[in-house]
């Protein structure tokens, strides 16, 4: 997939995420999406093995597992939607930069709510990509869980 097509998708999804989340839109340009090997995501976000598909550290880059194809797979697009929520949370200052467990849980709950609502509104969600598991059913503040977004 070309960077131009992916960035065009990001711009379109930002509009949907703004509407679903209520967060204001950021000043241009939109965040950059970087596809990286799963092992690299695990090292950067989890410091070891974990089930992670996307990660948004503070900044302007969203990192997605390179097994995902958000331009061709609705479920993978949903992962990008989740990370875009985190980007808008950062840009809007909605959580005031707090990093305690309660704030982390609220950010994650909002991101999953928007992701699931967005997926529900799609004509054909389909199944997760082969080799990738379902969305988490339980969020907690275990060190490994908190790092694995």
N, CA, C and O atoms as a GROMACS GRO file, in nm:
protein
  596
    1UNK      N    1   0.085  -0.117   0.000
    1UNK     CA    2   0.000   0.000   0.000
    1UNK      C    3   0.089   0.123   0.000
    1UNK      O    4   0.192   0.126   0.067
    2UNK      N    5   0.050   0.223  -0.074
    2UNK     CA    6   0.132   0.343  -0.085
    2UNK      C    7   0.107   0.435   0.034
    2UNK      O    8  -0.001   0.436   0.092
    3UNK      N    9   0.210   0.513   0.068
    3UNK     CA   10   0.198   0.609   0.179
    3UNK      C   11   0.088   0.710   0.151
    3UNK      O   12   0.017   0.751   0.243
    4UNK      N   13   0.074   0.752   0.026
    4UNK     CA   14  -0.028   0.850  -0.010
    4UNK      C   15  -0.169   0.799   0.015
    4UNK      O   16  -0.254   0.871   0.068
    5UNK      N   17  -0.194   0.673  -0.022
    5UNK     CA   18  -0.326   0.614  -0.002
    5UNK      C   19  -0.354   0.600   0.148
    5UNK      O   20  -0.465   0.627   0.194
    6UNK      N   21  -0.253   0.559   0.224
    6UNK     CA   22  -0.269   0.543   0.368
    6UNK      C   23  -0.295   0.678   0.436
    6UNK      O   24  -0.380   0.687   0.524
    7UNK      N   25  -0.223   0.781   0.396
    7UNK     CA   26  -0.244   0.913   0.456
    7UNK      C   27  -0.380   0.972   0.418
    7UNK      O   28  -0.441   1.045   0.497
    8UNK      N   29  -0.426   0.940   0.299
    8UNK     CA   30  -0.561   0.982   0.258
    8UNK      C   31  -0.666   0.914   0.346
    8UNK      O   32  -0.764   0.977   0.388
    9UNK      N   33  -0.646   0.786   0.374
    9UNK     CA   34  -0.735   0.712   0.463
    9UNK      C   35  -0.734   0.773   0.603
    9UNK      O   36  -0.839   0.787   0.665
   10UNK      N   37  -0.616   0.809   0.653
   10UNK     CA   38  -0.604   0.871   0.785
   10UNK      C   39  -0.687   1.000   0.791
   10UNK      O   40  -0.759   1.023   0.888
   11UNK      N   41  -0.677   1.082   0.689
   11UNK     CA   42  -0.753   1.207   0.686
   11UNK      C   43  -0.903   1.180   0.690
   11UNK      O   44  -0.977   1.250   0.760
   12UNK      N   45  -0.949   1.080   0.615
   12UNK     CA   46  -1.092   1.045   0.614
   12UNK      C   47  -1.136   0.989   0.749
   12UNK      O   48  -1.242   1.026   0.800
   13UNK      N   49  -1.056   0.901   0.807
   13UNK     CA   50  -1.092   0.841   0.935
   13UNK      C   51  -1.091   0.943   1.049
   13UNK      O   52  -1.169   0.932   1.143
   14UNK      N   53  -1.002   1.042   1.040
   14UNK     CA   54  -1.000   1.146   1.144
   14UNK      C   55  -1.134   1.216   1.155
   14UNK      O   56  -1.179   1.249   1.265
   15UNK      N   57  -1.197   1.239   1.043
   15UNK     CA   58  -1.329   1.305   1.043
   15UNK      C   59  -1.431   1.218   1.116
   15UNK      O   60  -1.508   1.268   1.198
   16UNK      N   61  -1.432   1.088   1.086
   16UNK     CA   62  -1.524   0.996   1.152
   16UNK      C   63  -1.496   0.987   1.301
   16UNK      O   64  -1.588   0.988   1.382
   17UNK      N   65  -1.368   0.980   1.337
   17UNK     CA   66  -1.330   0.968   1.478
   17UNK      C   67  -1.367   1.096   1.554
   17UNK      O   68  -1.410   1.088   1.669
   18UNK      N   69  -1.351   1.211   1.492
   18UNK     CA   70  -1.393   1.336   1.556
   18UNK      C   71  -1.542   1.331   1.586
   18UNK      O   72  -1.585   1.367   1.696
   19UNK      N   73  -1.621   1.288   1.490
   19UNK     CA   74  -1.765   1.282   1.510
   19UNK      C   75  -1.806   1.184   1.618
   19UNK      O   76  -1.897   1.213   1.696
   20UNK      N   77  -1.741   1.070   1.625
   20UNK     CA   78  -1.776   0.968   1.724
   20UNK      C   79  -1.724   1.001   1.863
   20UNK      O   80  -1.788   0.968   1.963
   21UNK      N   81  -1.608   1.066   1.870
   21UNK     CA   82  -1.546   1.092   2.000
   21UNK      C   83  -1.581   1.229   2.057
   21UNK      O   84  -1.578   1.248   2.179
   22UNK      N   85  -1.614   1.323   1.969
   22UNK     CA   86  -1.639   1.459   2.016
   22UNK      C   87  -1.514   1.541   2.036
   22UNK      O   88  -1.522   1.658   2.073
   23UNK      N   89  -1.398   1.482   2.012
   23UNK     CA   90  -1.272   1.558   2.023
   23UNK      C   91  -1.258   1.648   1.901
   23UNK      O   92  -1.290   1.608   1.790
   24UNK      N   93  -1.209   1.770   1.921
   24UNK     CA   94  -1.189   1.859   1.807
   24UNK      C   95  -1.078   1.807   1.717
   24UNK      O   96  -0.991   1.731   1.759
   25UNK      N   97  -1.083   1.849   1.592
   25UNK     CA   98  -0.981   1.809   1.496
   25UNK      C   99  -0.850   1.879   1.523
   25UNK      O  100  -0.848   1.991   1.573
   26UNK      N  101  -0.740   1.813   1.491
   26UNK     CA  102  -0.608   1.873   1.511
   26UNK      C  103  -0.574   1.968   1.398
   26UNK      O  104  -0.638   1.967   1.292
   27UNK      N  105  -0.475   2.050   1.421
   27UNK     CA  106  -0.423   2.132   1.313
   27UNK      C  107  -0.350   2.040   1.216
   27UNK      O  108  -0.289   1.942   1.259
   28UNK      N  109  -0.357   2.070   1.086
   28UNK     CA  110  -0.285   1.984   0.990
   28UNK      C  111  -0.135   1.989   1.017
   28UNK      O  112  -0.088   2.084   1.080
   29UNK      N  113  -0.060   1.894   0.973
   29UNK     CA  114  -0.100   1.772   0.902
   29UNK      C  115  -0.147   1.664   0.999
   29UNK      O  116  -0.120   1.672   1.119
   30UNK      N  117  -0.217   1.562   0.946
   30UNK     CA  118  -0.259   1.451   1.032
   30UNK      C  119  -0.138   1.367   1.074
   30UNK      O  120  -0.029   1.385   1.020
   31UNK      N  121  -0.157   1.276   1.168
   31UNK     CA  122  -0.045   1.193   1.211
   31UNK      C  123   0.004   1.103   1.097
   31UNK      O  124  -0.070   1.074   1.003
   32UNK      N  125   0.126   1.061   1.109
   32UNK     CA  126   0.186   0.969   1.013
   32UNK      C  127   0.164   0.827   1.064
   32UNK      O  128   0.173   0.801   1.183
   33UNK      N  129   0.134   0.736   0.972
   33UNK     CA  130   0.120   0.595   1.008
   33UNK      C  131   0.243   0.521   0.959
   33UNK      O  132   0.281   0.530   0.842
   34UNK      N  133   0.305   0.447   1.051
   34UNK     CA  134   0.426   0.371   1.020
   34UNK      C  135   0.396   0.224   1.043
   34UNK      O  136   0.358   0.185   1.154
   35UNK      N  137   0.413   0.143   0.940
   35UNK     CA  138   0.395  -0.002   0.954
   35UNK      C  139   0.527  -0.064   0.996
   35UNK      O  140   0.630  -0.044   0.931
   36UNK      N  141   0.524  -0.140   1.106
   36UNK     CA  142   0.646  -0.199   1.160
   36UNK      C  143   0.622  -0.346   1.192
   36UNK      O  144   0.508  -0.387   1.214
   37UNK      N  145   0.729  -0.426   1.195
   37UNK     CA  146   0.713  -0.567   1.232
   37UNK      C  147   0.656  -0.581   1.374
   37UNK      O  148   0.681  -0.498   1.461
   38UNK      N  149   0.580  -0.687   1.394
   38UNK     CA  150   0.518  -0.711   1.524
   38UNK      C  151   0.622  -0.710   1.638
   38UNK      O  152   0.598  -0.653   1.744
   39UNK      N  153   0.734  -0.774   1.614
   39UNK     CA  154   0.839  -0.781   1.718
   39UNK      C  155   0.887  -0.641   1.758
   39UNK      O  156   0.919  -0.618   1.875
   40UNK      N  157   0.892  -0.550   1.664
   40UNK     CA  158   0.933  -0.413   1.695
   40UNK      C  159   0.829  -0.344   1.784
   40UNK      O  160   0.864  -0.272   1.877
   41UNK      N  161   0.701  -0.367   1.756
   41UNK     CA  162   0.594  -0.313   1.842
   41UNK      C  163   0.607  -0.368   1.983
   41UNK      O  164   0.596  -0.294   2.081
   42UNK      N  165   0.629  -0.499   1.993
   42UNK     CA  166   0.643  -0.560   2.125
   42UNK      C  167   0.759  -0.499   2.202
   42UNK      O  168   0.746  -0.470   2.321
   43UNK      N  169   0.872  -0.478   2.136
   43UNK     CA  170   0.989  -0.420   2.204
   43UNK      C  171   0.960  -0.277   2.249
   43UNK      O  172   0.992  -0.240   2.362
   44UNK      N  173   0.901  -0.199   2.162
   44UNK     CA  174   0.880  -0.057   2.193
   44UNK      C  175   0.768  -0.033   2.294
   44UNK      O  176   0.782   0.050   2.384
   45UNK      N  177   0.658  -0.104   2.279
   45UNK     CA  178   0.541  -0.075   2.361
   45UNK      C  179   0.526  -0.166   2.483
   45UNK      O  180   0.468  -0.125   2.583
   46UNK      N  181   0.577  -0.286   2.474
   46UNK     CA  182   0.550  -0.384   2.580
   46UNK      C  183   0.676  -0.434   2.650
   46UNK      O  184   0.666  -0.495   2.757
   47UNK      N  185   0.791  -0.410   2.595
   47UNK     CA  186   0.917  -0.461   2.650
   47UNK      C  187   0.915  -0.614   2.658
   47UNK      O  188   0.976  -0.671   2.748
   48UNK      N  189   0.845  -0.678   2.567
   48UNK     CA  190   0.839  -0.824   2.564
   48UNK      C  191   0.716  -0.869   2.487
   48UNK      O  192   0.641  -0.786   2.436
   49UNK      N  193   0.694  -0.999   2.479
   49UNK     CA  194   0.580  -1.052   2.404
   49UNK      C  195   0.446  -1.000   2.456
   49UNK      O  196   0.421  -0.998   2.576
   50UNK      N  197   0.361  -0.957   2.363
   50UNK     CA  198   0.227  -0.911   2.397
   50UNK      C  199   0.143  -0.911   2.271
   50UNK      O  200   0.196  -0.918   2.160
   51UNK      N  201   0.012  -0.904   2.287
   51UNK     CA  202  -0.076  -0.897   2.170
   51UNK      C  203  -0.105  -0.750   2.145
   51UNK      O  204  -0.192  -0.690   2.209
   52UNK      N  205  -0.033  -0.694   2.052
   52UNK     CA  206  -0.045  -0.553   2.018
   52UNK      C  207  -0.056  -0.540   1.867
   52UNK      O  208   0.015  -0.609   1.793
   53UNK      N  209  -0.144  -0.452   1.822
   53UNK     CA  210  -0.162  -0.430   1.679
   53UNK      C  211  -0.129  -0.287   1.640
   53UNK      O  212  -0.093  -0.260   1.526
   54UNK      N  213  -0.143  -0.197   1.735
   54UNK     CA  214  -0.114  -0.057   1.710
   54UNK      C  215  -0.066   0.010   1.836
   54UNK      O  216  -0.093  -0.036   1.947
   55UNK      N  217   0.008   0.120   1.817
   55UNK     CA  218   0.064   0.192   1.932
   55UNK      C  219   0.078   0.338   1.895
   55UNK      O  220   0.129   0.372   1.789
   56UNK      N  221   0.032   0.422   1.986
   56UNK     CA  222   0.050   0.565   1.968
   56UNK      C  223   0.121   0.624   2.089
   56UNK      O  224   0.058   0.657   2.189
   57UNK      N  225   0.255   0.636   2.079
   57UNK     CA  226   0.326   0.705   2.186
   57UNK      C  227   0.307   0.855   2.166
   57UNK      O  228   0.270   0.897   2.056
   58UNK      N  229   0.332   0.935   2.267
   58UNK     CA  230   0.318   1.080   2.246
   58UNK      C  231   0.398   1.124   2.123
   58UNK      O  232   0.510   1.079   2.101
   59UNK      N  233   0.339   1.212   2.045
   59UNK     CA  234   0.404   1.260   1.924
   59UNK      C  235   0.305   1.268   1.810
   59UNK      O  236   0.188   1.299   1.830
   60UNK      N  237   0.353   1.240   1.689
   60UNK     CA  238   0.267   1.250   1.571
   60UNK      C  239   0.273   1.126   1.483
   60UNK      O  240   0.230   1.130   1.367
   61UNK      N  241   0.325   1.015   1.536
   61UNK     CA  242   0.333   0.891   1.457
   61UNK      C  243   0.252   0.782   1.524
   61UNK      O  244   0.261   0.761   1.645
   62UNK      N  245   0.175   0.712   1.443
   62UNK     CA  246   0.101   0.594   1.487
   62UNK      C  247   0.173   0.474   1.427
   62UNK      O  248   0.202   0.471   1.307
   63UNK      N  249   0.203   0.376   1.512
   63UNK     CA  250   0.271   0.255   1.466
   63UNK      C  251   0.171   0.141   1.460
   63UNK      O  252   0.102   0.111   1.558
   64UNK      N  253   0.164   0.076   1.342
   64UNK     CA  254   0.076  -0.038   1.322
   64UNK      C  255   0.157  -0.160   1.285
   64UNK      O  256   0.260  -0.150   1.218
   65UNK      N  257   0.110  -0.275   1.330
   65UNK     CA  258   0.168  -0.403   1.293
   65UNK      C  259   0.167  -0.414   1.141
   65UNK      O  260   0.064  -0.392   1.078
   66UNK      N  261   0.279  -0.449   1.082
   66UNK     CA  262   0.287  -0.453   0.936
   66UNK      C  263   0.207  -0.568   0.874
   66UNK      O  264   0.200  -0.578   0.751
   67UNK      N  265   0.148  -0.654   0.957
   67UNK     CA  266   0.058  -0.757   0.904
   67UNK      C  267  -0.080  -0.700   0.873
   67UNK      O  268  -0.160  -0.764   0.805
   68UNK      N  269  -0.106  -0.578   0.922
   68UNK     CA  270  -0.235  -0.514   0.900
   68UNK      C  271  -0.236  -0.442   0.766
   68UNK      O  272  -0.134  -0.389   0.720
   69UNK      N  273  -0.352  -0.441   0.703
   69UNK     CA  274  -0.373  -0.365   0.579
   69UNK      C  275  -0.496  -0.277   0.598
   69UNK      O  276  -0.606  -0.316   0.558
   70UNK      N  277  -0.479  -0.159   0.660
   70UNK     CA  278  -0.596  -0.076   0.685
   70UNK      C  279  -0.664  -0.024   0.559
   70UNK      O  280  -0.780   0.016   0.565
   71UNK      N  281  -0.595  -0.024   0.446
   71UNK     CA  282  -0.660   0.022   0.323
   71UNK      C  283  -0.747  -0.087   0.262
   71UNK      O  284  -0.836  -0.057   0.182
   72UNK      N  285  -0.723  -0.213   0.298
   72UNK     CA  286  -0.797  -0.322   0.236
   72UNK      C  287  -0.876  -0.410   0.330
   72UNK      O  288  -0.947  -0.500   0.285
   73UNK      N  289  -0.867  -0.386   0.461
   73UNK     CA  290  -0.935  -0.470   0.558
   73UNK      C  291  -1.003  -0.383   0.663
   73UNK      O  292  -0.939  -0.300   0.728
   74UNK      N  293  -1.134  -0.402   0.678
   74UNK     CA  294  -1.212  -0.318   0.769
   74UNK      C  295  -1.166  -0.334   0.913
   74UNK      O  296  -1.156  -0.236   0.986
   75UNK      N  297  -1.137  -0.458   0.956
   75UNK     CA  298  -1.093  -0.481   1.092
   75UNK      C  299  -0.961  -0.408   1.119
   75UNK      O  300  -0.944  -0.347   1.225
   76UNK      N  301  -0.869  -0.414   1.025
   76UNK     CA  302  -0.741  -0.343   1.040
   76UNK      C  303  -0.764  -0.192   1.044
   76UNK      O  304  -0.695  -0.120   1.117
   77UNK      N  305  -0.860  -0.144   0.967
   77UNK     CA  306  -0.896  -0.001   0.972
   77UNK      C  307  -0.948   0.035   1.110
   77UNK      O  308  -0.924   0.146   1.159
   78UNK      N  309  -1.018  -0.058   1.175
   78UNK     CA  310  -1.067  -0.035   1.311
   78UNK      C  311  -0.954  -0.017   1.409
   78UNK      O  312  -0.965   0.063   1.502
   79UNK      N  313  -0.844  -0.090   1.391
   79UNK     CA  314  -0.726  -0.071   1.477
   79UNK      C  315  -0.672   0.070   1.458
   79UNK      O  316  -0.636   0.137   1.555
   80UNK      N  317  -0.667   0.115   1.334
   80UNK     CA  318  -0.622   0.252   1.307
   80UNK      C  319  -0.717   0.353   1.370
   80UNK      O  320  -0.672   0.454   1.425
   81UNK      N  321  -0.846   0.328   1.364
   81UNK     CA  322  -0.944   0.417   1.428
   81UNK      C  323  -0.912   0.429   1.578
   81UNK      O  324  -0.913   0.539   1.633
   82UNK      N  325  -0.885   0.317   1.642
   82UNK     CA  326  -0.852   0.316   1.785
   82UNK      C  327  -0.732   0.408   1.814
   82UNK      O  328  -0.736   0.489   1.906
   83UNK      N  329  -0.628   0.394   1.734
   83UNK     CA  330  -0.507   0.475   1.755
   83UNK      C  331  -0.532   0.622   1.723
   83UNK      O  332  -0.473   0.710   1.785
   84UNK      N  333  -0.619   0.650   1.627
   84UNK     CA  334  -0.654   0.789   1.597
   84UNK      C  335  -0.729   0.854   1.713
   84UNK      O  336  -0.716   0.974   1.736
   85UNK      N  337  -0.807   0.775   1.786
   85UNK     CA  338  -0.872   0.829   1.906
   85UNK      C  339  -0.765   0.875   2.004
   85UNK      O  340  -0.775   0.984   2.060
   86UNK      N  341  -0.662   0.793   2.024
   86UNK     CA  342  -0.554   0.833   2.115
   86UNK      C  343  -0.484   0.960   2.065
   86UNK      O  344  -0.447   1.046   2.145
   87UNK      N  345  -0.466   0.970   1.936
   87UNK     CA  346  -0.405   1.092   1.880
   87UNK      C  347  -0.492   1.213   1.912
   87UNK      O  348  -0.440   1.316   1.957
   88UNK      N  349  -0.624   1.204   1.890
   88UNK     CA  350  -0.712   1.317   1.919
   88UNK      C  351  -0.720   1.345   2.069
   88UNK      O  352  -0.734   1.461   2.109
   89UNK      N  353  -0.712   1.242   2.150
   89UNK     CA  354  -0.707   1.263   2.295
   89UNK      C  355  -0.586   1.348   2.332
   89UNK      O  356  -0.595   1.442   2.411
   90UNK      N  357  -0.472   1.316   2.272
   90UNK     CA  358  -0.350   1.392   2.297
   90UNK      C  359  -0.366   1.536   2.250
   90UNK      O  360  -0.337   1.630   2.323
   91UNK      N  361  -0.411   1.552   2.126
   91UNK     CA  362  -0.419   1.685   2.066
   91UNK      C  363  -0.519   1.775   2.138
   91UNK      O  364  -0.499   1.896   2.146
   92UNK      N  365  -0.627   1.716   2.189
   92UNK     CA  366  -0.728   1.797   2.256
   92UNK      C  367  -0.694   1.824   2.402
   92UNK      O  368  -0.754   1.911   2.465
   93UNK      N  369  -0.599   1.749   2.457
   93UNK     CA  370  -0.565   1.764   2.598
   93UNK      C  371  -0.676   1.713   2.689
   93UNK      O  372  -0.685   1.754   2.805
   94UNK      N  373  -0.761   1.625   2.637
   94UNK     CA  374  -0.880   1.580   2.710
   94UNK      C  375  -0.849   1.517   2.845
   94UNK      O  376  -0.930   1.525   2.937
   95UNK      N  377  -0.736   1.456   2.858
   95UNK     CA  378  -0.702   1.387   2.982
   95UNK      C  379  -0.590   1.458   3.058
   95UNK      O  380  -0.536   1.405   3.155
   96UNK      N  381  -0.557   1.578   3.014
   96UNK     CA  382  -0.461   1.661   3.085
   96UNK      C  383  -0.324   1.601   3.106
   96UNK      O  384  -0.253   1.642   3.198
   97UNK      N  385  -0.285   1.507   3.023
   97UNK     CA  386  -0.152   1.449   3.035
   97UNK      C  387  -0.137   1.352   3.151
   97UNK      O  388  -0.026   1.306   3.178
   98UNK      N  389  -0.246   1.320   3.220
   98UNK     CA  390  -0.237   1.226   3.333
   98UNK      C  391  -0.200   1.088   3.282
   98UNK      O  392  -0.246   1.045   3.176
   99UNK      N  393  -0.117   1.018   3.359
   99UNK     CA  394  -0.075   0.884   3.318
   99UNK      C  395  -0.104   0.779   3.425
   99UNK      O  396  -0.051   0.668   3.418
  100UNK      N  397  -0.188   0.812   3.523
  100UNK     CA  398  -0.220   0.713   3.625
  100UNK      C  399  -0.316   0.608   3.568
  100UNK      O  400  -0.365   0.621   3.456
  101UNK      N  401  -0.340   0.504   3.645
  101UNK     CA  402  -0.420   0.391   3.599
  101UNK      C  403  -0.561   0.434   3.558
  101UNK      O  404  -0.610   0.393   3.452
  102UNK      N  405  -0.626   0.516   3.640
  102UNK     CA  406  -0.763   0.556   3.611
  102UNK      C  407  -0.772   0.633   3.479
  102UNK      O  408  -0.864   0.610   3.400
  103UNK      N  409  -0.679   0.723   3.455
  103UNK     CA  410  -0.679   0.800   3.330
  103UNK      C  411  -0.651   0.708   3.212
  103UNK      O  412  -0.714   0.720   3.107
  104UNK      N  413  -0.555   0.617   3.228
  104UNK     CA  414  -0.523   0.523   3.120
  104UNK      C  415  -0.647   0.440   3.084
  104UNK      O  416  -0.677   0.422   2.966
  105UNK      N  417  -0.718   0.391   3.186
  105UNK     CA  418  -0.838   0.311   3.160
  105UNK      C  419  -0.944   0.392   3.087
  105UNK      O  420  -1.007   0.342   2.994
  106UNK      N  421  -0.965   0.517   3.127
  106UNK     CA  422  -1.065   0.601   3.059
  106UNK      C  423  -1.027   0.624   2.913
  106UNK      O  424  -1.113   0.619   2.826
  107UNK      N  425  -0.900   0.649   2.887
  107UNK     CA  426  -0.855   0.668   2.748
  107UNK      C  427  -0.878   0.541   2.666
  107UNK      O  428  -0.927   0.548   2.554
  108UNK      N  429  -0.842   0.426   2.723
  108UNK     CA  430  -0.860   0.299   2.651
  108UNK      C  431  -1.007   0.269   2.629
  108UNK      O  432  -1.047   0.228   2.520
  109UNK      N  433  -1.089   0.289   2.731
  109UNK     CA  434  -1.231   0.261   2.717
  109UNK      C  435  -1.292   0.348   2.607
  109UNK      O  436  -1.371   0.300   2.526
  110UNK      N  437  -1.254   0.474   2.604
  110UNK     CA  438  -1.305   0.562   2.498
  110UNK      C  439  -1.259   0.514   2.361
  110UNK      O  440  -1.338   0.509   2.267
  111UNK      N  441  -1.131   0.478   2.348
  111UNK     CA  442  -1.077   0.434   2.219
  111UNK      C  443  -1.146   0.307   2.172
  111UNK      O  444  -1.178   0.294   2.053
  112UNK      N  445  -1.170   0.211   2.263
  112UNK     CA  446  -1.240   0.089   2.224
  112UNK      C  447  -1.386   0.116   2.191
  112UNK      O  448  -1.440   0.056   2.098
  113UNK      N  449  -1.450   0.205   2.265
  113UNK     CA  450  -1.589   0.238   2.237
  113UNK      C  451  -1.601   0.296   2.096
  113UNK      O  452  -1.688   0.255   2.019
  114UNK      N  453  -1.515   0.392   2.062
  114UNK     CA  454  -1.519   0.452   1.928
  114UNK      C  455  -1.487   0.347   1.822
  114UNK      O  456  -1.555   0.341   1.719
  115UNK      N  457  -1.386   0.265   1.846
  115UNK     CA  458  -1.348   0.162   1.750
  115UNK      C  459  -1.465   0.066   1.726
  115UNK      O  460  -1.498   0.037   1.611
  116UNK      N  461  -1.526   0.017   1.832
  116UNK     CA  462  -1.636  -0.078   1.816
  116UNK      C  463  -1.758  -0.013   1.750
  116UNK      O  464  -1.826  -0.075   1.669
  117UNK      N  465  -1.785   0.110   1.786
  117UNK     CA  466  -1.898   0.182   1.724
  117UNK      C  467  -1.870   0.202   1.574
  117UNK      O  468  -1.959   0.183   1.491
  118UNK      N  469  -1.748   0.240   1.541
  118UNK     CA  470  -1.712   0.260   1.401
  118UNK      C  471  -1.725   0.128   1.325
  118UNK      O  472  -1.782   0.125   1.216
  119UNK      N  473  -1.673   0.018   1.382
  119UNK     CA  474  -1.681  -0.112   1.316
  119UNK      C  475  -1.827  -0.155   1.297
  119UNK      O  476  -1.863  -0.209   1.192
  120UNK      N  477  -1.909  -0.131   1.397
  120UNK     CA  478  -2.051  -0.168   1.388
  120UNK      C  479  -2.120  -0.096   1.273
  120UNK      O  480  -2.210  -0.151   1.210
  121UNK      N  481  -2.077   0.025   1.244
  121UNK     CA  482  -2.139   0.105   1.139
  121UNK      C  483  -2.088   0.071   0.998
  121UNK      O  484  -2.138   0.126   0.900
  122UNK      N  485  -1.991  -0.017   0.988
  122UNK     CA  486  -1.936  -0.054   0.858
  122UNK      C  487  -2.023  -0.160   0.793
  122UNK      O  488  -2.080  -0.244   0.863
  123UNK      N  489  -2.035  -0.158   0.658
  123UNK     CA  490  -2.122  -0.253   0.590
  123UNK      C  491  -2.084  -0.399   0.610
  123UNK      O  492  -2.172  -0.484   0.622
  124UNK      N  493  -1.954  -0.430   0.614
  124UNK     CA  494  -1.910  -0.568   0.630
  124UNK      C  495  -1.783  -0.571   0.711
  124UNK      O  496  -1.675  -0.547   0.657
  125UNK      N  497  -1.794  -0.599   0.839
  125UNK     CA  498  -1.676  -0.598   0.925
  125UNK      C  499  -1.589  -0.719   0.898
  125UNK      O  500  -1.466  -0.707   0.899
  126UNK      N  501  -1.648  -0.833   0.874
  126UNK     CA  502  -1.570  -0.954   0.850
  126UNK      C  503  -1.501  -1.001   0.976
  126UNK      O  504  -1.533  -0.956   1.087
  127UNK      N  505  -1.408  -1.091   0.958
  127UNK     CA  506  -1.334  -1.148   1.072
  127UNK      C  507  -1.199  -1.080   1.082
  127UNK      O  508  -1.148  -1.025   0.984
  128UNK      N  509  -1.140  -1.084   1.204
  128UNK     CA  510  -1.003  -1.034   1.215
  128UNK      C  511  -0.912  -1.107   1.116
  128UNK      O  512  -0.941  -1.219   1.073
  129UNK      N  513  -0.804  -1.043   1.083
  129UNK     CA  514  -0.711  -1.103   0.989
  129UNK      C  515  -0.654  -1.232   1.047
  129UNK      O  516  -0.636  -1.242   1.168
  130UNK      N  517  -0.624  -1.330   0.963
  130UNK     CA  518  -0.566  -1.456   1.012
  130UNK      C  519  -0.441  -1.429   1.094
  130UNK      O  520  -0.356  -1.347   1.057
  131UNK      N  521  -0.430  -1.498   1.206
  131UNK     CA  522  -0.313  -1.483   1.292
  131UNK      C  523  -0.328  -1.371   1.394
  131UNK      O  524  -0.243  -1.358   1.483
  132UNK      N  525  -0.432  -1.292   1.383
  132UNK     CA  526  -0.454  -1.184   1.478
  132UNK      C  527  -0.576  -1.216   1.561
  132UNK      O  528  -0.677  -1.262   1.509
  133UNK      N  529  -0.566  -1.191   1.689
  133UNK     CA  530  -0.674  -1.225   1.780
  133UNK      C  531  -0.783  -1.120   1.785
  133UNK      O  532  -0.776  -1.019   1.715
  134UNK      N  533  -0.885  -1.144   1.869
  134UNK     CA  534  -0.996  -1.049   1.884
  134UNK      C  535  -0.957  -0.930   1.970
  134UNK      O  536  -0.848  -0.926   2.027
  135UNK      N  537  -1.047  -0.834   1.979
  135UNK     CA  538  -1.026  -0.721   2.067
  135UNK      C  539  -1.027  -0.770   2.211
  135UNK      O  540  -1.094  -0.868   2.242
  136UNK      N  541  -0.955  -0.703   2.301
  136UNK     CA  542  -0.954  -0.746   2.441
  136UNK      C  543  -1.092  -0.731   2.504
  136UNK      O  544  -1.168  -0.641   2.470
  137UNK      N  545  -1.124  -0.820   2.595
  137UNK     CA  546  -1.252  -0.816   2.664
  137UNK      C  547  -1.240  -0.747   2.799
  137UNK      O  548  -1.338  -0.700   2.855
  138UNK      N  549  -1.118  -0.742   2.851
  138UNK     CA  550  -1.099  -0.689   2.984
  138UNK      C  551  -0.976  -0.597   2.983
  138UNK      O  552  -0.871  -0.632   2.930
  139UNK      N  553  -0.992  -0.481   3.041
  139UNK     CA  554  -0.880  -0.389   3.054
  139UNK      C  555  -0.843  -0.380   3.200
  139UNK      O  556  -0.930  -0.369   3.287
  140UNK      N  557  -0.715  -0.384   3.228
  140UNK     CA  558  -0.667  -0.366   3.364
  140UNK      C  559  -0.539  -0.285   3.359
  140UNK      O  560  -0.486  -0.256   3.252
  141UNK      N  561  -0.491  -0.250   3.473
  141UNK     CA  562  -0.371  -0.167   3.479
  141UNK      C  563  -0.246  -0.247   3.510
  141UNK      O  564  -0.150  -0.194   3.565
  142UNK      N  565  -0.246  -0.376   3.473
  142UNK     CA  566  -0.122  -0.452   3.486
  142UNK      C  567  -0.018  -0.384   3.398
  142UNK      O  568  -0.052  -0.330   3.293
  143UNK      N  569   0.106  -0.386   3.440
  143UNK     CA  570   0.213  -0.319   3.366
  143UNK      C  571   0.213  -0.360   3.220
  143UNK      O  572   0.222  -0.274   3.132
  144UNK      N  573   0.203  -0.489   3.191
  144UNK     CA  574   0.204  -0.536   3.053
  144UNK      C  575   0.085  -0.488   2.974
  144UNK      O  576   0.098  -0.455   2.857
  145UNK      N  577  -0.033  -0.484   3.038
  145UNK     CA  578  -0.153  -0.438   2.968
  145UNK      C  579  -0.146  -0.290   2.938
  145UNK      O  580  -0.179  -0.247   2.827
  146UNK      N  581  -0.104  -0.211   3.035
  146UNK     CA  582  -0.102  -0.066   3.018
  146UNK      C  583  -0.008  -0.024   2.907
  146UNK      O  584  -0.033   0.074   2.837
  147UNK      N  585   0.101  -0.097   2.891
  147UNK     CA  586   0.199  -0.061   2.790
  147UNK      C  587   0.157  -0.106   2.652
  147UNK      O  588   0.207  -0.055   2.551
  148UNK      N  589   0.067  -0.202   2.646
  148UNK     CA  590   0.035  -0.264   2.518
  148UNK      C  591  -0.085  -0.202   2.451
  148UNK      O  592  -0.188  -0.266   2.434
  149UNK      N  593  -0.072  -0.080   2.414
  149UNK     CA  594  -0.178  -0.018   2.336
  149UNK      C  595  -0.125   0.011   2.202
  149UNK      O  596  -0.196   0.064   2.117
   0.00000   0.00000   0.00000
